[in-house]
Amino acid sequence: MPEAVRLVLASASAARGALLKAAGLTFDVVPAQIDEEGIRTNILENTAGAEASDIASVLAAEKARVVSVRHPEAIVIGADQVLVLGGKIFAKPASLAEARDHLTMLRGRTHDLVSAVALARNGTVHWQTSAAAGMTMRDFSDEFLGAYIERVGNRVLQCVGCYELEGVGVQLFERIEGDYFTILGIPLLPLLQRLREEEMITA
């Protein structure tokens, strides 16, 4: 990576950071401070036919843009993830009780998990993409659900779907269709390709 150009991840997500680090990227972490709920609500109320991919893309782009204004010399990666089931958009649960409610609604059904990523520099978003995965949860028992939440604890609050696929959360699922990196929160392969095109990493 050219010494004159910094790479910044506009996210505090441990999963996203771990994926980028494992891919060999060197970057700083500067979490974006934006009103995600307000932006999400505005899109749903004012954009006819808005879909999960629209919401994830707007949020990813805004995270990248906001941080790039503060760090204009850097290329900033913004990312976001949205879960949708039957037209209902899910946000991260605010409590363990809400996480239980979410998982109860999701079990035995297939939901879509949409992840978006964007690149910005000097306050301008110049690239973005998104990808989706189909996630089918098995019809697990109430006893399993209770034991799962007790075992994972507050970590379920860090994921929009209340699961950690890289951990015990994989036991929630019957079938998964989609890219593993997308499920963990970032369309990594398209991002790496773009960074190669921008000569941020070796081609």
N, C-alpha and C positions, 0 to 999 in steps of 0.2 A: 504494500500500500504506500503511495507517495507520502513522504513525510509532511508535506504541506497541507494535506487533507486529512481531517479527523473523521472518524465514523462514530456516530452517536446513536444509541438506542433510546428512543423516547418512551420507555416502558420499564416499570419496576418488576415485570413478570419474571419470576425465577426460571420458569420453563422456557420462555423465549430467550433469555440470556444464556441459558445452558445450551440450547440448540445452536445459537450463533457461535458460542465459544467452542463447542465440540466441532463445528465446521471450520475452525481455524481462524475466525475473524478476531481482530483486535479492535475494541470499541470502548467508549465511555457510556455510562448509563446516566441519563438525565430524564427522569419521569416527567411526562407532560401533565400539567394541571389544567384540565378543561372540564366543563360541565357536561359530562357524558349523558346523564339522564335528560338534561335540558335539550341537548342536540337531538337525542333519540326521539323525544316527544315532539319536537318541532318538525322533524322529518315526517313522522307518522301523521301528524295533524295537517300538514300543509303540502304534502307531496302525494298526489293521486297515484295509487298503485305501487307505493314504495315497498321494496322487498328487503329481506335481510341483508343481501349483498350491498344494497344502497347504503344502509345504515353502517355496516362494517367499513365500507370504503370511505364514507364521509368522516367517520371517527378516526380511522387510521391516518387519513390525509391531514386532518386538523391537528392531531398529535404531532405529526412530523413538522407541519408548518409552524406551530407555536414554538416548538423547541428550536427550530432553525432560525427564527427571528432572534432568539437569545444567543444563538451560536451560529452566526451567518457564515463562518468559514468552514463549517462542517457539513458533511452529508448526513442527514438525519433519517433514521428508520422509524416509521410509525406503524403500529399494528393494532388491530382490534378483532374481536371475535363476537359473533352473534348466534344465538340458538333460536330456532323457530320450530314450533310444533303446531300444525294445523292452522297456520296464520298467526299464532300467538308468539310474540317476541319475548324471550326471557332475558332478564338481567341477572347479575350475580345476586345470590340470596343475601339478605341482611342479617339472618340469624340461622341457627341450626334448625329451628322449627320451620322456617321458610324453606330451608334446604330439603327437609323431609317432605314438605308439600310438593316441591318441584319434582323430586325423584318419584313420588307417588304418581304424579301426572305423566311422567316420562316412561315408567315401567311398562313393559309389554307393547311398546309402540316405537315407531321409527321417527326420529327427529333429524333435522338438518343442522349441521354446525358449519357456519360460514366464517372463514378467516380472510382478512384483507391486510395488505402491506403497502406502504407508500414510502417514497423517497422525496426529501425536500432539501433545498439549499437556499439560504438567504431569503427565507420567507415565501419561497415558491415551490409548490409540489410539481415535480417534473416527471414522475412515473408512479404508477400504482397498478395493482392487480388483486384479484381475489380468487378463492377456491372454496369448494364445498365438500362436505363428507356426510354420508348417510349413516346414522347411528341407531341401531336397533337394540333396545334394552330387553333383557329377558324378563319374564314375569316372576320376579323374585318375591319371596314372602315378606311379610311385615317384620318377622323376626330377623331375617337377613338384613333388611333395611336398617333396623335399629342397631344391630351389631356393627354394620358398616359405618354409620354416622358416629357411633361411639369410638370406633377404632381410628377413624380419620380425623375426627374433631373439627376444629376451626379451619383446617385446610380446605374443607368443602366450600368455604365461603370465598375462596380465591379463584374459583373456576365457574364460568357461567353455567356449566352443566352439572356442577356439584360432583365431579369425578376427576380422578387423576389417572388417566389411561396408562401412564408409565408405572403405576403402582397397583394397589389393591383394587382400584376403581375398574380395572379391566374385567373383574368378576361381575360387574353389572350388565355386561353385554352378551348378546346372542350372536350378533353379526355387525360388522363394520365395513362400509364401502367408501373408500377414499384414501387420501394421502395422509400418512402418519404425522408428518410435520404440520399439515393444515389442522389436524385434530388438536395438536399441542399448542396451536395459536399463531402460526405464521407459515405462509406458503414459501417454504425455504428454497426450493429448487429454482423457481422463477426469480427470486430475490438474488440468489448467487449468480445467476446468469446475467442479470442486470448490472450487478457490481463488477463483473468481469468486463462487460461492455464499457463501463465507466472507468475501467482500469483501477478500480479500488482494490481488486484482488488479482492475482496472477491468472492470466487466461489459459 
